[in-house]
Amino acid sequence: MEDEVGDVLEKGMRFAGLNEEALSELTGISAGRIRDAIDYRSDLSVEDLKRLAIAMGLNEVGLCALG
């Protein structure tokens, strides 16, 4: 089974040592929206996904392809 956005966000946050609040501060995306994405209720735009990827040190194209 392939990873979905929520799976990648959880793994990326763990890799980067970030929680939802810290990632929110870095990206300007609310912690609630980040939690929703982790729970497979994502309404994140491509720009949101790019900001998240950069903040976590992930490949932007790869994360955006999941969104």
Secondary structure as GFF3:
##gff-version 3
##sequence-region A 1 67
A	DSSP	alpha_helix	5	16	.	.	.	ID=ss1
A	DSSP	alpha_helix	20	27	.	.	.	ID=ss2
A	DSSP	alpha_helix	31	38	.	.	.	ID=ss3
A	DSSP	alpha_helix	46	56	.	.	.	ID=ss4
A	DSSP	alpha_helix	60	66	.	.	.	ID=ss5
###
